[in-house]
Amino acid sequence: MRRDIEAGAALSTALAKHPKAFNDLYVNIVKAGEATGNMERALTDLGAQLEWQAELNGRIREVATYPALVIFMLSVLTVILVGFTIPRFLTVYERLNADIALPLPTRMVMGLSVFVRTYWPVMVTAALAVGVSLRMYGQTPEGAVRISKAVSTIPIIGELRRKIALSRFSHYFATLHESGLEVAPSLALIEKLIGNAYLAQEFSAGPCSA
């Protein structure tokens, strides 16, 4: 990037050559500063944007930590019960040759334990295949919208994702507008950055695009 600038390239052009480090939002803020001649304001807005993004990511991690920990502990408990505890109970029961009919829920859990212990390689392979397929499908425009729409219907998680996307939308729009970028280019850019393909589609199909 330094060589590009020393060669006479604009700062926005140099930043655009490193998309992994500087996304379209950063590039357009700098480009707007170059167009208006107010680079100091653009760089100040860019710094504020980086601070806000770091704060938002920290809050998201805080919110997601407890549910993730609960799900992890429940998964570990399920593996212990299905893989170790229930099989031992089943072994003891078979050794006793008991003729007592176990309750239906108990028999269902024991059957599930036997099934999981027998077919767990198939289940793991199938889960990995589904995960990879969904990831590849989610990288397509249509797949990204459909998966995002499906996730938005999940209680709590869907609402949280919607609020995060709306927060990004309002903050990005305010930053771009203050930097001097016009409304239409700002909206077109924000649709790619809010992290919710379904809401982005709704924005593009709204009154602004009519």
MARBA-3410 file (N, C-alpha, C, O; in Angstrom, 1 decimal):
210
0.8,-1.2,0.0,0.0,0.0,0.0,0.9,1.3,0.0,0.6,2.2,-0.7 ~ 2.0,1.2,0.8,2.9,2.4,0.8,3.5,2.7,-0.6,3.6,3.8,-0.9 ~ 3.8,1.6,-1.3,4.4,1.8,-2.6,3.4,2.4,-3.6,3.7,3.3,-4.4 ~ 2.1,2.0,-3.5,1.1,2.6,-4.3,0.9,4.1,-4.0,0.8,4.9,-5.0 ~ 0.9,4.5,-2.8,0.7,5.9,-2.4,1.9,6.7,-2.9,1.8,7.8,-3.4
3.1,6.1,-2.7,4.3,6.8,-3.1,4.4,7.0,-4.7,5.0,7.9,-5.2 ~ 3.7,6.0,-5.3,3.7,6.1,-6.8,2.6,7.1,-7.3,2.5,7.3,-8.5 ~ 1.9,7.6,-6.4,0.9,8.7,-6.8,-0.6,8.2,-6.8,-1.4,9.0,-7.2 ~ -0.8,7.0,-6.3,-2.2,6.5,-6.3,-2.9,7.1,-5.1,-2.4,7.4,-4.1 ~ -4.2,7.3,-5.3,-5.1,7.8,-4.2,-5.1,6.8,-3.1,-4.9,5.6,-3.3
-5.4,7.4,-1.9,-5.4,6.5,-0.7,-6.5,5.5,-0.8,-6.3,4.3,-0.4 ~ -7.7,5.9,-1.3,-8.8,4.9,-1.4,-8.4,3.8,-2.4,-8.8,2.7,-2.2 ~ -7.7,4.1,-3.5,-7.3,3.1,-4.4,-6.3,2.1,-3.8,-6.4,0.9,-4.1 ~ -5.4,2.7,-3.0,-4.4,1.8,-2.3,-5.1,0.9,-1.3,-4.8,-0.3,-1.2 ~ -6.1,1.4,-0.6,-6.8,0.6,0.4,-7.7,-0.5,-0.3,-7.8,-1.6,0.2
-8.2,-0.1,-1.5,-9.1,-1.1,-2.2,-8.3,-2.3,-2.6,-8.9,-3.4,-2.9 ~ -7.0,-2.2,-2.7,-6.2,-3.4,-3.1,-6.0,-4.4,-2.0,-5.4,-5.4,-2.2 ~ -6.5,-4.1,-0.8,-6.3,-4.9,0.3,-7.7,-5.2,1.0,-7.9,-4.7,2.1 ~ -8.6,-5.9,0.3,-10.0,-6.0,0.8,-10.1,-6.8,2.1,-11.1,-6.7,2.8 ~ -9.1,-7.7,2.4,-9.2,-8.4,3.6,-9.0,-7.5,4.8,-9.5,-7.8,5.9
-8.2,-6.5,4.6,-8.0,-5.5,5.7,-8.9,-4.3,5.7,-9.2,-3.8,6.8 ~ -9.3,-3.9,4.5,-10.2,-2.7,4.4,-11.3,-3.1,3.5,-11.2,-3.2,2.3 ~ -12.5,-3.1,4.1,-13.7,-3.5,3.3,-14.2,-2.3,2.6,-13.6,-1.2,2.6 ~ -15.3,-2.4,1.9,-15.9,-1.4,1.0,-16.3,-0.1,1.8,-16.2,1.0,1.3 ~ -16.7,-0.3,3.1,-17.1,0.8,3.9,-15.9,1.7,4.1,-16.0,2.9,3.9
-14.8,1.2,4.5,-13.6,2.0,4.8,-13.1,2.7,3.5,-12.8,3.9,3.5 ~ -13.1,2.0,2.4,-12.7,2.5,1.1,-13.5,3.7,0.7,-13.0,4.7,0.3 ~ -14.9,3.5,0.9,-15.8,4.6,0.4,-15.7,5.8,1.3,-16.0,6.9,0.9 ~ -15.5,5.6,2.6,-15.3,6.7,3.5,-14.1,7.6,3.1,-14.2,8.8,3.1 ~ -13.0,6.9,2.8,-11.8,7.6,2.4,-12.1,8.3,1.0,-11.6,9.4,0.8
-12.8,7.6,0.2,-13.0,8.1,-1.2,-13.9,9.4,-1.1,-13.7,10.4,-1.8 ~ -14.9,9.3,-0.1,-15.7,10.5,0.1,-14.9,11.7,0.6,-15.1,12.8,0.2 ~ -14.0,11.4,1.5,-13.1,12.4,2.0,-12.2,13.0,1.0,-12.0,14.2,1.0 ~ -11.8,12.2,0.0,-11.0,12.7,-1.1,-11.8,13.6,-2.0,-11.3,14.6,-2.5 ~ -13.1,13.2,-2.2,-13.9,14.0,-3.1,-14.3,15.3,-2.5,-14.4,16.3,-3.2
-14.5,15.4,-1.2,-14.9,16.6,-0.6,-13.8,17.4,-0.1,-13.9,18.6,0.3 ~ -12.6,16.9,-0.1,-11.4,17.6,0.3,-11.3,17.7,1.8,-10.5,18.5,2.4 ~ -12.0,16.8,2.5,-12.0,16.8,4.0,-11.5,15.5,4.5,-12.3,14.7,5.1 ~ -10.2,15.2,4.3,-9.7,13.9,4.6,-9.6,13.7,6.2,-9.7,12.6,6.7 ~ -9.4,14.9,6.8,-9.3,14.8,8.3,-10.6,14.3,8.9,-10.6,13.4,9.8
-11.7,14.8,8.4,-13.0,14.3,8.9,-13.3,12.9,8.5,-13.8,12.1,9.3 ~ -12.8,12.5,7.3,-13.0,11.1,6.9,-12.3,10.1,7.8,-12.8,9.1,8.1 ~ -11.0,10.5,8.1,-10.2,9.6,8.9,-10.7,9.6,10.3,-10.6,8.5,11.0 ~ -11.2,10.7,10.8,-11.8,10.7,12.1,-13.1,9.8,12.2,-13.3,9.0,13.1 ~ -13.9,9.9,11.1,-15.1,9.0,11.0,-14.7,7.5,10.9,-15.3,6.7,11.5
-13.6,7.3,10.2,-13.1,5.9,10.1,-12.6,5.4,11.4,-12.9,4.2,11.7 ~ -11.9,6.2,12.2,-11.5,5.7,13.5,-12.7,5.5,14.4,-12.7,4.5,15.2 ~ -13.6,6.4,14.4,-14.8,6.2,15.2,-15.6,4.9,14.8,-16.1,4.2,15.6 ~ -15.6,4.6,13.5,-16.2,3.4,13.0,-15.5,2.2,13.5,-16.2,1.2,13.9 ~ -14.2,2.2,13.5,-13.5,1.0,14.0,-13.7,0.8,15.5,-13.8,-0.4,15.9
-13.8,1.8,16.2,-14.0,1.7,17.7,-15.4,1.2,17.9,-15.6,0.3,18.8 ~ -16.4,1.7,17.2,-17.8,1.2,17.3,-17.9,-0.3,17.0,-18.6,-1.0,17.6 ~ -17.2,-0.7,15.9,-17.3,-2.1,15.4,-16.7,-3.0,16.5,-17.2,-4.1,16.7 ~ -15.6,-2.6,17.1,-14.9,-3.4,18.1,-15.8,-3.5,19.3,-15.9,-4.6,19.9 ~ -16.5,-2.4,19.7,-17.4,-2.4,20.8,-18.6,-3.3,20.6,-19.0,-4.1,21.4
-19.1,-3.3,19.3,-20.3,-4.1,19.0,-19.9,-5.6,19.0,-20.6,-6.4,19.5 ~ -18.7,-5.9,18.4,-18.3,-7.3,18.4,-18.1,-7.8,19.9,-18.4,-9.0,20.2 ~ -17.6,-7.0,20.8,-17.4,-7.4,22.2,-18.7,-7.6,22.8,-18.9,-8.6,23.6 ~ -19.7,-6.8,22.5,-21.1,-7.1,23.1,-21.7,-8.3,22.6,-22.3,-9.1,23.3 ~ -21.5,-8.6,21.3,-22.0,-9.8,20.7,-21.4,-11.0,21.4,-22.1,-12.0,21.7
-20.1,-11.0,21.6,-19.4,-12.1,22.2,-20.0,-12.3,23.7,-20.1,-13.4,24.1 ~ -20.2,-11.2,24.4,-20.7,-11.3,25.7,-22.1,-12.0,25.7,-22.4,-12.8,26.6 ~ -22.9,-11.6,24.8,-24.3,-12.1,24.7,-24.3,-13.6,24.3,-25.1,-14.4,24.8 ~ -23.4,-13.9,23.4,-23.4,-15.3,22.9,-22.6,-16.3,23.8,-22.8,-17.5,23.6 ~ -21.8,-15.8,24.7,-21.0,-16.7,25.5,-21.8,-17.6,26.4,-21.6,-18.8,26.4
-22.8,-17.1,27.1,-23.6,-17.9,28.1,-24.4,-19.0,27.3,-24.3,-20.1,27.7 ~ -25.2,-18.6,26.3,-25.9,-19.7,25.6,-25.0,-20.7,25.0,-25.3,-21.9,25.0 ~ -23.8,-20.3,24.4,-22.9,-21.3,23.9,-22.4,-22.2,24.9,-22.2,-23.4,24.7 ~ -22.1,-21.7,26.1,-21.6,-22.5,27.2,-22.7,-23.5,27.7,-22.4,-24.7,27.9 ~ -23.9,-23.1,27.7,-25.0,-23.9,28.1,-25.2,-25.1,27.1,-25.4,-26.2,27.5
-25.2,-24.7,25.8,-25.4,-25.7,24.8,-24.2,-26.7,24.8,-24.4,-27.9,24.6 ~ -23.0,-26.2,25.1,-21.8,-27.1,25.1,-22.0,-28.1,26.3,-21.7,-29.3,26.2 ~ -22.4,-27.6,27.5,-22.5,-28.5,28.7,-23.6,-29.5,28.5,-23.5,-30.6,28.9 ~ -24.7,-29.1,27.8,-25.8,-30.0,27.6,-25.4,-31.1,26.6,-25.7,-32.3,26.7 ~ -24.6,-30.7,25.6,-24.1,-31.7,24.6,-23.2,-32.7,25.3,-23.2,-33.9,25.0
-22.3,-32.2,26.2,-21.4,-33.1,26.9,-22.2,-34.1,27.8,-21.9,-35.3,27.8 ~ -23.2,-33.5,28.5,-24.0,-34.4,29.3,-24.8,-35.4,28.5,-24.9,-36.6,29.0 ~ -25.3,-35.0,27.4,-26.0,-36.0,26.5,-25.0,-37.1,26.0,-25.4,-38.3,26.0 ~ -23.8,-36.7,25.7,-22.8,-37.7,25.2,-22.5,-38.7,26.4,-22.4,-39.9,26.1 ~ -22.4,-38.2,27.6,-22.1,-39.1,28.7,-23.2,-40.0,29.0,-23.0,-41.2,29.3
-24.4,-39.5,29.0,-25.6,-40.3,29.3,-25.8,-41.4,28.2,-26.0,-42.6,28.5 ~ -25.8,-41.0,26.9,-26.0,-41.9,25.8,-24.9,-42.9,25.6,-25.1,-44.0,25.3 ~ -23.7,-42.4,25.8,-22.5,-43.2,25.4,-22.0,-44.1,26.6,-21.3,-45.1,26.3 ~ -22.2,-43.7,27.8,-21.6,-44.4,28.9,-22.6,-44.8,30.0,-22.7,-46.0,30.4 ~ -23.4,-43.9,30.5,-24.3,-44.2,31.6,-25.4,-45.2,31.2,-25.5,-46.3,31.9
-26.1,-44.9,30.2,-27.2,-45.8,29.8,-26.7,-47.2,29.3,-27.4,-48.2,29.7 ~ -25.6,-47.3,28.5,-25.2,-48.6,28.2,-24.8,-49.5,29.4,-25.0,-50.7,29.4 ~ -24.2,-48.9,30.5,-23.9,-49.7,31.7,-25.2,-50.1,32.4,-25.3,-51.2,32.8 ~ -26.2,-49.2,32.4,-27.5,-49.6,33.0,-28.1,-50.8,32.2,-28.7,-51.7,32.7 ~ -28.0,-50.7,30.9,-28.5,-51.7,30.0,-27.8,-53.1,30.2,-28.5,-54.1,30.2
-26.5,-53.0,30.4,-25.8,-54.2,30.7,-26.2,-54.9,32.0,-26.4,-56.1,32.1 ~ -26.3,-54.1,33.0,-26.8,-54.6,34.3,-28.2,-55.2,34.2,-28.4,-56.2,34.8 ~ -29.0,-54.5,33.5,-30.4,-55.0,33.4,-30.5,-56.3,32.6,-31.2,-57.2,33.0 ~ -29.6,-56.5,31.6,-29.6,-57.8,30.8,-29.0,-58.9,31.7,-29.5,-60.0,31.6 ~ -28.1,-58.6,32.6,-27.5,-59.6,33.4,-28.5,-60.1,34.5,-28.4,-61.3,34.8
-29.3,-59.3,34.9,-30.3,-59.6,35.9,-31.4,-60.5,35.3,-32.2,-61.1,36.0 ~ -31.5,-60.5,33.9,-32.6,-61.2,33.2,-34.0,-60.9,33.8,-34.8,-61.7,34.0 ~ -34.1,-59.6,34.1,-35.4,-59.1,34.7,-36.5,-59.2,33.7,-36.4,-58.9,32.5 ~ -37.7,-59.7,34.2,-38.8,-59.8,33.3,-39.8,-58.5,33.5,-40.8,-58.5,32.9 ~ -39.3,-57.6,34.3,-40.1,-56.4,34.5,-40.1,-55.5,33.3,-39.0,-55.2,32.7
-41.3,-55.1,32.8,-41.4,-54.3,31.6,-41.0,-52.9,32.0,-41.6,-52.3,32.9 ~ -40.0,-52.4,31.3,-39.6,-51.0,31.6,-40.6,-50.0,31.0,-41.2,-50.3,30.0 ~ -40.7,-48.8,31.5,-41.6,-47.8,31.0,-41.2,-47.4,29.5,-40.0,-47.6,29.2 ~ -42.2,-47.0,28.8,-41.9,-46.7,27.4,-40.8,-45.6,27.2,-39.9,-45.8,26.4 ~ -40.8,-44.5,28.0,-39.7,-43.5,27.8,-38.4,-44.1,28.1,-37.4,-43.8,27.4
-38.3,-45.0,29.1,-37.0,-45.6,29.4,-36.5,-46.5,28.2,-35.3,-46.5,27.8 ~ -37.4,-47.3,27.7,-37.1,-48.1,26.5,-36.7,-47.3,25.3,-35.8,-47.7,24.5 ~ -37.3,-46.2,25.1,-37.0,-45.3,24.0,-35.6,-44.7,24.2,-34.8,-44.7,23.2 ~ -35.2,-44.3,25.4,-33.9,-43.8,25.6,-32.9,-44.8,25.4,-31.8,-44.6,24.9 ~ -33.1,-46.1,25.9,-32.2,-47.2,25.7,-32.0,-47.5,24.3,-30.9,-47.8,23.8
-33.1,-47.5,23.5,-33.0,-47.7,22.1,-32.2,-46.7,21.4,-31.4,-46.9,20.4 ~ -32.4,-45.4,21.8,-31.7,-44.3,21.2,-30.2,-44.5,21.5,-29.3,-44.2,20.6 ~ -29.9,-44.9,22.7,-28.5,-45.1,23.1,-27.8,-46.2,22.2,-26.7,-46.0,21.7 ~ -28.5,-47.3,22.0,-28.0,-48.4,21.1,-27.8,-47.9,19.7,-26.8,-48.2,19.0 ~ -28.8,-47.1,19.2,-28.7,-46.6,17.8,-27.5,-45.7,17.7,-26.8,-45.8,16.7
-27.4,-44.7,18.6,-26.3,-43.8,18.5,-24.9,-44.5,18.6,-24.0,-44.1,17.8 ~ -24.8,-45.4,19.5,-23.5,-46.1,19.6,-23.2,-47.0,18.4,-22.0,-47.2,18.1 ~ -24.2,-47.4,17.7,-24.0,-48.3,16.5,-23.7,-47.5,15.3,-22.9,-47.8,14.5 ~ -24.4,-46.4,15.1,-24.4,-45.6,13.8,-23.7,-44.2,14.0,-23.9,-43.4,13.1 ~ -23.0,-44.0,15.1,-22.4,-42.6,15.3,-21.5,-42.2,14.1,-21.4,-41.0,13.8
-20.7,-43.1,13.5,-19.9,-42.7,12.4,-20.7,-42.1,11.2,-20.4,-41.1,10.6 ~ -21.8,-42.8,11.0,-22.7,-42.4,9.9,-23.3,-41.0,10.2,-23.5,-40.1,9.4 ~ -23.7,-40.9,11.5,-24.4,-39.6,11.9,-23.4,-38.5,11.9,-23.7,-37.4,11.4 ~ -22.1,-38.7,12.3,-21.1,-37.6,12.2,-20.8,-37.2,10.8,-20.7,-36.1,10.4 ~ -20.7,-38.2,9.9,-20.4,-38.0,8.5,-21.6,-37.2,7.9,-21.3,-36.3,7.1
-22.8,-37.6,8.2,-24.0,-36.9,7.6,-24.0,-35.5,8.1,-24.4,-34.6,7.4 ~ -23.7,-35.3,9.4,-23.8,-33.9,10.0,-22.7,-33.0,9.3,-23.0,-31.9,9.0 ~ -21.5,-33.6,9.1,-20.5,-32.8,8.4,-20.9,-32.5,6.9,-20.6,-31.4,6.5 ~ -21.5,-33.5,6.3,-21.9,-33.3,4.9,-23.0,-32.2,4.8,-22.9,-31.3,3.9 ~ -23.9,-32.2,5.7,-25.0,-31.2,5.7,-24.4,-29.8,6.1,-24.7,-28.8,5.4
-23.4,-29.8,7.0,-22.8,-28.5,7.4,-22.0,-27.9,6.2,-22.1,-26.7,5.9 ~ -21.2,-28.7,5.5,-20.5,-28.2,4.4,-21.4,-27.8,3.2,-21.2,-26.8,2.6 ~ -22.5,-28.6,3.0,-23.4,-28.2,1.9,-24.1,-26.9,2.2,-24.3,-26.0,1.4 ~ -24.5,-26.7,3.5,-25.2,-25.4,3.9,-24.2,-24.3,3.7,-24.6,-23.2,3.3 ~ -23.0,-24.5,4.1,-22.0,-23.4,4.0,-21.8,-23.0,2.5,-21.7,-21.8,2.2
-21.7,-24.0,1.7,-21.5,-23.7,0.2,-22.7,-23.1,-0.3,-22.6,-22.1,-1.1 ~ -23.9,-23.5,0.1,-25.1,-23.0,-0.4,-25.3,-21.5,0.1,-25.8,-20.7,-0.6 ~ -24.8,-21.3,1.3,-25.0,-19.9,1.9,-24.0,-18.9,1.2,-24.2,-17.7,1.4 ~ -23.1,-19.4,0.5,-22.2,-18.5,-0.2,-22.8,-18.0,-1.6,-22.2,-17.1,-2.2 ~ -23.9,-18.6,-2.0,-24.6,-18.1,-3.2,-25.6,-17.1,-2.8,-26.1,-17.1,-1.7
-25.9,-16.1,-3.7,-26.8,-15.1,-3.3,-28.2,-15.6,-2.9,-28.7,-15.1,-1.8 ~ -28.7,-16.6,-3.6,-30.1,-17.1,-3.2,-30.0,-17.9,-1.9,-30.8,-17.7,-1.0 ~ -28.9,-18.7,-1.7,-28.8,-19.4,-0.5,-28.6,-18.5,0.7,-29.1,-18.8,1.8 ~ -27.8,-17.5,0.5,-27.6,-16.5,1.7,-28.9,-15.9,2.1,-29.1,-15.8,3.3 ~ -29.8,-15.6,1.2,-31.0,-15.0,1.6,-31.9,-16.0,2.3,-32.5,-15.7,3.3
-32.0,-17.2,1.7,-32.9,-18.2,2.3,-32.4,-18.7,3.7,-33.2,-18.8,4.6 ~ -31.1,-18.9,3.9,-30.6,-19.3,5.2,-30.8,-18.1,6.2,-31.2,-18.4,7.3 ~ -30.5,-16.9,5.7,-30.7,-15.8,6.6,-32.2,-15.6,7.0,-32.5,-15.3,8.2 ~ -33.1,-15.9,6.1,-34.5,-15.8,6.4,-34.9,-16.9,7.4,-35.7,-16.7,8.3 ~ -34.4,-18.1,7.2,-34.7,-19.2,8.1,-34.2,-18.9,9.5,-34.9,-19.2,10.5
-33.0,-18.4,9.6,-32.4,-18.1,10.9,-33.2,-17.0,11.6,-33.3,-17.0,12.8 ~ -33.7,-16.1,10.8,-34.5,-15.0,11.4,-35.8,-15.4,12.1,-36.4,-14.7,12.9 ~ -36.3,-16.6,11.8,-37.5,-17.1,12.4,-37.2,-17.9,13.7,-38.1,-18.2,14.4 ~ -35.9,-18.1,14.1,-35.6,-18.8,15.3,-35.8,-17.8,16.5,-35.3,-16.7,16.4 ~ -36.5,-18.2,17.5,-36.7,-17.3,18.6,-35.4,-16.9,19.3,-34.5,-17.6,19.3
-35.4,-15.6,19.7,-34.3,-15.0,20.4,-33.1,-14.7,19.4,-32.7,-13.6,19.2 ~ -32.6,-15.8,18.8,-31.5,-15.7,17.9,-31.9,-14.8,16.7,-31.1,-13.9,16.3 ~ -33.1,-15.0,16.1,-33.5,-14.3,14.9,-33.7,-12.8,15.3,-33.3,-11.9,14.5 ~ -34.3,-12.5,16.4,-34.5,-11.1,16.9,-33.2,-10.5,17.1,-33.0,-9.3,16.8 ~ -32.2,-11.2,17.7,-30.9,-10.6,18.0,-30.2,-10.3,16.7,-29.6,-9.2,16.6
-30.2,-11.2,15.8,-29.6,-10.9,14.5,-30.2,-9.7,13.8,-29.5,-8.9,13.2 ~ -31.5,-9.5,13.9,-32.2,-8.4,13.3,-31.8,-7.1,13.9,-31.5,-6.1,13.2 ~ -31.7,-7.1,15.2,-31.3,-5.9,15.9,-29.8,-5.5,15.6,-29.5,-4.3,15.4 ~ -28.9,-6.5,15.5,-27.6,-6.2,15.1,-27.5,-5.7,13.7,-26.7,-4.7,13.5 ~ -28.2,-6.2,12.8,-28.2,-5.7,11.4,-28.8,-4.3,11.3,-28.2,-3.5,10.6
-29.8,-4.0,12.1,-30.4,-2.7,12.0,-29.4,-1.7,12.7,-29.3,-0.5,12.2 ~ -28.7,-2.1,13.7,-27.8,-1.2,14.4,-26.6,-0.9,13.4,-26.2,0.2,13.3 ~ -26.2,-1.9,12.7,-25.1,-1.7,11.7,-25.6,-0.8,10.6,-24.9,0.1,10.1 ~ -26.8,-1.0,10.1,-27.4,-0.2,9.1,-27.4,1.3,9.5,-26.9,2.1,8.7 ~ -28.0,1.6,10.6,-28.1,3.0,11.0,-26.7,3.6,11.3,-26.5,4.8,10.9
-25.8,2.9,11.9,-24.5,3.5,12.1,-23.7,3.7,10.8,-23.1,4.7,10.7 ~ -23.7,2.7,10.0,-23.0,2.8,8.7,-23.5,3.9,7.9,-22.8,4.7,7.3 ~ -24.9,4.1,7.8,-25.5,5.1,7.0,-25.1,6.5,7.6,-24.8,7.4,6.8 ~ -25.2,6.7,8.9,-24.8,7.9,9.5,-23.3,8.3,9.2,-23.0,9.4,8.9 ~ -22.4,7.3,9.3,-21.0,7.5,9.0,-20.8,7.9,7.6,-20.0,8.9,7.3
-21.4,7.2,6.6,-21.2,7.5,5.2,-21.8,8.9,4.9,-21.2,9.6,4.1 ~ -23.0,9.2,5.4,-23.6,10.4,5.1,-22.8,11.6,5.7,-22.6,12.6,5.0 ~ -22.3,11.5,6.9,-21.4,12.5,7.4,-20.1,12.7,6.7,-19.5,13.8,6.6 ~ -19.7,11.6,6.0,-18.4,11.7,5.2,-18.6,12.3,3.9,-17.7,12.7,3.2 ~ -19.9,12.5,3.5,-20.2,13.2,2.2,-20.7,12.3,1.1,-20.8,12.8,0.0
-20.9,11.0,1.4,-21.3,10.1,0.3,-22.8,10.3,0.2,-23.6,10.4,1.1 ~ -23.3,10.2,-1.1,-24.7,10.4,-1.4,-25.5,9.2,-0.9,-25.0,8.2,-0.6 ~ -26.9,9.5,-0.8,-27.8,8.5,-0.1,-27.8,7.2,-0.9,-27.6,6.1,-0.4 ~ -28.0,7.3,-2.2,-28.2,6.0,-3.0,-26.9,5.2,-3.0,-27.1,4.0,-2.7 ~ -25.7,5.7,-3.2,-24.5,4.8,-3.1,-24.4,4.3,-1.7,-23.9,3.2,-1.5
-24.7,5.1,-0.7,-24.6,4.6,0.7,-25.5,3.4,1.0,-25.0,2.4,1.6 ~ -26.7,3.5,0.5,-27.7,2.4,0.7,-27.2,1.1,0.0,-27.2,0.0,0.5 ~ -26.7,1.3,-1.3,-26.2,0.2,-2.0,-25.0,-0.5,-1.4,-24.9,-1.7,-1.4 ~ -24.2,0.3,-0.7,-23.0,-0.2,-0.1,-23.4,-0.9,1.2,-22.9,-2.0,1.5 ~ -24.3,-0.3,2.0,-24.7,-0.8,3.3,-25.3,-2.2,3.2,-25.2,-3.1,4.0
-26.1,-2.4,2.1,-26.7,-3.7,1.9,-25.8,-4.8,1.9,-26.1,-6.0,2.3 ~ -24.5,-4.6,1.5,-23.5,-5.7,1.4,-22.8,-5.9,2.8,-22.1,-6.8,2.9 ~ -23.0,-4.9,3.7,-22.2,-4.9,4.9,-22.9,-5.2,6.2,-22.3,-5.4,7.2 ~ -24.2,-5.3,6.2,-25.0,-5.4,7.4,-24.9,-6.8,8.0,-25.3,-7.1,9.1 ~ -24.5,-7.8,7.2,-24.4,-9.2,7.7,-25.7,-9.9,7.7,-25.7,-10.9,8.4
-26.7,-9.5,7.0,-28.0,-10.2,7.0,-28.5,-10.1,5.6,-29.1,-9.0,5.2 ~ -28.4,-11.1,4.8,-28.8,-11.1,3.4,-30.3,-10.9,3.2,-30.7,-10.3,2.3 ~ -31.1,-11.4,4.2,-32.5,-11.3,4.1,-33.0,-9.9,4.3,-33.8,-9.4,3.5 ~ -32.5,-9.2,5.3,-32.8,-7.8,5.5,-32.2,-6.9,4.4,-32.9,-6.0,4.0 ~ -31.1,-7.3,3.9,-30.5,-6.5,2.8,-31.4,-6.6,1.6,-31.6,-5.6,0.9
-32.0,-7.7,1.3,-32.9,-7.9,0.2,-34.2,-7.1,0.4,-34.7,-6.5,-0.5 ~ -34.7,-7.1,1.7,-35.9,-6.3,2.0,-35.6,-4.8,1.9,-36.4,-4.0,1.4 ~ -34.4,-4.3,2.2,-34.0,-2.9,2.0,-34.0,-2.6,0.5,-34.6,-1.5,0.1 ~ -33.4,-3.4,-0.3,-33.3,-3.1,-1.7,-34.7,-3.2,-2.4,-34.9,-2.6,-3.4 ~ -35.6,-4.0,-1.8,-37.0,-4.1,-2.4,-37.9,-3.0,-1.8,-39.1,-3.0,-2.2
-37.4,-2.2,-0.9,-38.3,-1.2,-0.2,-38.6,0.0,-1.1,-38.3,0.0,-2.3 ~ -39.2,1.0,-0.4,-39.6,2.2,-1.2,-38.4,2.9,-1.8,-38.6,3.6,-2.9 ~ -37.2,2.8,-1.2,-36.0,3.5,-1.8,-35.7,3.0,-3.1,-35.2,3.8,-4.0 ~ -36.0,1.7,-3.4,-35.6,1.2,-4.7,-36.7,1.2,-5.7,-36.5,0.9,-6.9 ~ -37.9,1.7,-5.2,-39.0,1.7,-6.1,-38.9,2.8,-7.1,-39.8,3.0,-7.9
END
